[in-house]
């Protein structure tokens, strides 16, 4: 297990902690949103700041980057759209009456969730609210979106004839312990998913398989049939709040305040691996090429072999919690509450992992592989999660 050594570059323009990091779909830019009320655009080509987005009147909670536009939401109750070339603010979306926790961009829609207990849908181009989703009894923390045509059969869609003008659905997770599914066109609640006994901190959707996964402060992950609302499985082995989820090839990875990540087989509910070594909560996850990267409240990022659970590298240098990570061109980007964006070279461990995978496949081909090797494998939640582990 190697030490991460020094970062290739430390980007230190912000005057406050970085709460979120977003990578553009084309991989050319990164966007950081900060406690200092500003966002910054960084080029992945030269790691330089090419845009300083100023205008919010309070801290930025979350950000999202498209190829041509950036979106930020803030404790000032607003969402802003920005031109990524000029840095000009193109639109301000007003209507929420409290902190906006999360945004999601899908098609021509912009969705938002807030401490005001509502989620809202906006027209991206017209700077206008289209719909309000009201029904949660506490703040909306996390969002997901899908289209009914992705999950419903034709006969099922006929039952929802009144909603066929728009087949889009929004999923919201709240501190009221519920998950709700809404028709975007009408704002009507389609399903309320009951079962959690704590705040819902994270959601991940697998529309082709009609499944939704939710992680909570009740220490569990639950999986739901997104059409019927039926609870399918409960994953119960964590000893702390479930903060983040990642789904890869029917393997579910869950990061927790209990200082571990666990890997589960979605189809059976079996827990097949636990990734240890963290000294504080696991705040963020990213799977890449057979390697599981984690960020933690102990200010370190880590790389694990996703199959064996072996810790391969620790990336040290941050001073506070790592809130978000991204990976592009075999570079690891880590954004921290210490206000810095750090860039790390991960080519070495990626190459070693590829050689190991090749060796494993070769051994399997000779019939010498045994047992377990046949098993293949974007919010600041500190205000919600209790301190379940000591410093």
Secondary structure as UniProt FT lines:
FT   STRAND          2..3
FT   STRAND          9..11
FT   STRAND          18..23
FT   TURN            25..26
FT   STRAND          29..34
FT   TURN            35..36
FT   STRAND          39..43
FT   TURN            44..46
FT   STRAND          49..53
FT   STRAND          60..65
FT   STRAND          69..74
FT   TURN            75..76
FT   STRAND          79..83
FT   TURN            84..86
FT   STRAND          89..93
FT   STRAND          100..106
FT   TURN            107..108
FT   STRAND          109..114
FT   TURN            115..116
FT   STRAND          118..123
FT   TURN            124..127
FT   STRAND          128..134
FT   STRAND          140..147
FT   HELIX           148..150
FT   HELIX           154..158
FT   TURN            159..160
FT   HELIX           161..163
FT   TURN            164..165
FT   STRAND          168..174
FT   TURN            175..176
FT   STRAND          179..183
FT   TURN            184..186
FT   STRAND          189..193
FT   STRAND          200..206
FT   HELIX           207..209
FT   STRAND          211..216
FT   TURN            217..218
FT   STRAND          221..225
FT   TURN            226..228
FT   STRAND          231..235
FT   STRAND          242..248
FT   TURN            249..250
FT   STRAND          251..256
FT   TURN            257..258
FT   STRAND          261..265
FT   TURN            266..268
FT   STRAND          271..275
FT   STRAND          282..288
FT   TURN            289..290
FT   STRAND          291..296
FT   TURN            297..298
FT   STRAND          301..305
FT   TURN            306..308
FT   STRAND          311..315
FT   STRAND          322..328
FT   TURN            329..330
FT   STRAND          331..336
FT   TURN            337..338
FT   STRAND          341..345
FT   HELIX           347..365
FT   TURN            366..367
FT   HELIX           371..374
FT   TURN            382..384
//
